[in-house]
């Protein structure tokens, strides 16, 4: 990292816990000719993926907010999609579509395990460390066409040793209604885990809908049946959120964000205005999601729904410009901003700042 970026980080870390409520977002890191595209954070550290001007140049960085230590996380192949929990990182390494490895890395011991090798599919991993037990989930398929697409769960201890098993495969609720020879055509993908709850999408009814199951007790349920396309869920505590559109996020021009309460079984749409909404993240009282709306339909922005207030916030000046990714934590939100010059910034705003609109 260049000296300027190191100075920015040191300056930022010193002030993370003492930022006034009305302060602007803090710049943590800035690139000259690389784009920050994926983030992961757990409150004590933040990880980000930088993509250089050459497609093959991708680097995964980790920064410990307590001691100011930055390091390159090397998976031996091109990394993507980091998930981090208490010093452990789970990410994909390799080609996005073929020969992808699932990599588990212990930042403190600089030790790496490959939980699965050469998966012919895009990996979207999710990781957590609770009570000294590791749980990691990802999707895998038989071939590049997504045949026999299923969800795997790794459970292990702080030594990195454990076992992997299938937790969602083929039809979930329609095993008897769908002929056995067609079970491999049903896709289970985009898994997210929190505690004992796994959320994922399954298309056994014809289009993707969101499911939840207990990895301990089993017993999956379809959360809010819809004829629309429900995709890319996120789960925290009693809430599961997802994006929903007519044709799917890859081709639709508009979509909404829905929030489901596992305790009350209530589902509601939470985006305040129409537009294209995507990549939802739930953390404590806040739900964070991307948006492209009428006022700037070609500029990706970030929106926040406050569960306590029951409304989408007006963040004011908190998130100017093009926002490429974001990672909510207990204290606030890390987010990546693309500048008009082609450079990128990694920024941080506390929830107090966000609630005040960062004036």
ChimeraX attribute file (.defattr): number of C-alpha atoms within 10 A of each C-alpha:
attribute: neighborCount
match mode: 1-to-1
recipient: residues
	/A:1	12
	/A:2	10
	/A:3	8
	/A:4	11
	/A:5	15
	/A:6	17
	/A:7	12
	/A:8	15
	/A:9	22
	/A:10	16
	/A:11	15
	/A:12	21
	/A:13	19
	/A:14	14
	/A:15	11
	/A:16	16
	/A:17	10
	/A:18	9
	/A:19	17
	/A:20	13
	/A:21	17
	/A:22	14
	/A:23	17
	/A:24	20
	/A:25	22
	/A:26	21
	/A:27	20
	/A:28	21
	/A:29	22
	/A:30	25
	/A:31	20
	/A:32	13
	/A:33	13
	/A:34	21
	/A:35	25
	/A:36	27
	/A:37	20
	/A:38	21
	/A:39	27
	/A:40	25
	/A:41	24
	/A:42	19
	/A:43	20
	/A:44	17
	/A:45	21
	/A:46	22
	/A:47	25
	/A:48	28
	/A:49	23
	/A:50	21
	/A:51	20
	/A:52	16
	/A:53	12
	/A:54	8
	/A:55	7
	/A:56	11
	/A:57	12
	/A:58	19
	/A:59	20
	/A:60	23
	/A:61	18
	/A:62	22
	/A:63	19
	/A:64	17
	/A:65	18
	/A:66	11
	/A:67	12
	/A:68	15
	/A:69	13
	/A:70	17
	/A:71	14
	/A:72	15
	/A:73	20
	/A:74	16
	/A:75	22
	/A:76	11
	/A:77	16
	/A:78	19
	/A:79	25
	/A:80	28
	/A:81	21
	/A:82	26
	/A:83	24
	/A:84	28
	/A:85	21
	/A:86	18
	/A:87	16
	/A:88	23
	/A:89	25
	/A:90	29
	/A:91	25
	/A:92	28
	/A:93	25
	/A:94	20
	/A:95	20
	/A:96	17
	/A:97	15
	/A:98	14
	/A:99	15
	/A:100	24
	/A:101	28
	/A:102	26
	/A:103	23
	/A:104	24
	/A:105	21
	/A:106	20
	/A:107	18
	/A:108	9
	/A:109	9
	/A:110	11
	/A:111	12
	/A:112	19
	/A:113	15
	/A:114	15
	/A:115	17
	/A:116	16
	/A:117	14
	/A:118	15
	/A:119	23
	/A:120	20
	/A:121	23
	/A:122	26
	/A:123	26
	/A:124	22
	/A:125	26
	/A:126	26
	/A:127	24
	/A:128	24
	/A:129	20
	/A:130	12
	/A:131	8
	/A:132	12
	/A:133	14
	/A:134	20
	/A:135	24
	/A:136	25
	/A:137	27
	/A:138	26
	/A:139	25
	/A:140	27
	/A:141	21
	/A:142	14
	/A:143	14
	/A:144	15
	/A:145	12
	/A:146	19
	/A:147	17
	/A:148	19
	/A:149	24
	/A:150	24
	/A:151	25
	/A:152	20
	/A:153	22
	/A:154	18
	/A:155	17
	/A:156	17
	/A:157	15
	/A:158	13
	/A:159	11
	/A:160	18
	/A:161	12
	/A:162	14
	/A:163	12
	/A:164	15
	/A:165	11
	/A:166	14
	/A:167	18
	/A:168	26
	/A:169	18
	/A:170	24
	/A:171	23
	/A:172	19
	/A:173	14
	/A:174	12
	/A:175	13
	/A:176	9
	/A:177	8
	/A:178	15
	/A:179	10
	/A:180	11
	/A:181	7
	/A:182	12
	/A:183	18
	/A:184	17
	/A:185	16
	/A:186	24
	/A:187	25
	/A:188	29
	/A:189	30
	/A:190	24
	/A:191	29
	/A:192	26
	/A:193	27
	/A:194	20
	/A:195	15
	/A:196	13
	/A:197	20
	/A:198	27
	/A:199	28
	/A:200	28
	/A:201	25
	/A:202	27
	/A:203	20
	/A:204	20
	/A:205	15
	/A:206	11
	/A:207	19
	/A:208	25
	/A:209	26
	/A:210	30
	/A:211	24
	/A:212	23
	/A:213	19
	/A:214	17
	/A:215	17
	/A:216	9
	/A:217	9
	/A:218	14
	/A:219	11
	/A:220	18
	/A:221	15
	/A:222	17
	/A:223	18
	/A:224	16
	/A:225	13
	/A:226	14
	/A:227	13
	/A:228	16
	/A:229	21
	/A:230	31
	/A:231	26
	/A:232	24
	/A:233	30
	/A:234	27
	/A:235	26
	/A:236	19
	/A:237	16
	/A:238	14
	/A:239	20
	/A:240	28
	/A:241	30
	/A:242	28
	/A:243	25
	/A:244	29
	/A:245	22
	/A:246	16
	/A:247	15
	/A:248	18
	/A:249	20
	/A:250	7
	/A:251	9
	/A:252	13
	/A:253	15
	/A:254	19
	/A:255	24
	/A:256	21
	/A:257	27
	/A:258	19
	/A:259	24
	/A:260	19
	/A:261	15
	/A:262	15
	/A:263	9
	/A:264	9
	/A:265	11
	/A:266	12
	/A:267	16
	/A:268	12
	/A:269	14
	/A:270	19
	/A:271	22
	/A:272	13
	/A:273	12
	/A:274	13
	/A:275	17
	/A:276	23
	/A:277	27
	/A:278	24
	/A:279	20
	/A:280	26
	/A:281	22
	/A:282	25
	/A:283	19
	/A:284	15
	/A:285	12
	/A:286	21
	/A:287	24
	/A:288	23
	/A:289	23
	/A:290	21
	/A:291	28
	/A:292	21
	/A:293	17
	/A:294	12
	/A:295	8
	/A:296	11
	/A:297	13
	/A:298	11
	/A:299	14
	/A:300	20
	/A:301	21
	/A:302	24
	/A:303	19
	/A:304	22
	/A:305	20
	/A:306	16
	/A:307	16
	/A:308	9
	/A:309	10
	/A:310	11
	/A:311	13
	/A:312	18
	/A:313	18
	/A:314	14
	/A:315	18
	/A:316	13
	/A:317	14
	/A:318	23
	/A:319	22
	/A:320	13
	/A:321	15
	/A:322	18
	/A:323	23
	/A:324	20
	/A:325	23
	/A:326	27
	/A:327	24
	/A:328	25
	/A:329	21
	/A:330	15
	/A:331	16
	/A:332	19
	/A:333	20
	/A:334	25
	/A:335	27
	/A:336	27
	/A:337	25
	/A:338	23
	/A:339	17
	/A:340	9
	/A:341	8
	/A:342	12
	/A:343	15
	/A:344	24
	/A:345	20
	/A:346	25
	/A:347	21
	/A:348	27
	/A:349	24
	/A:350	26
	/A:351	18
	/A:352	16
	/A:353	21
	/A:354	25
	/A:355	17
	/A:356	17
	/A:357	19
	/A:358	21
	/A:359	13
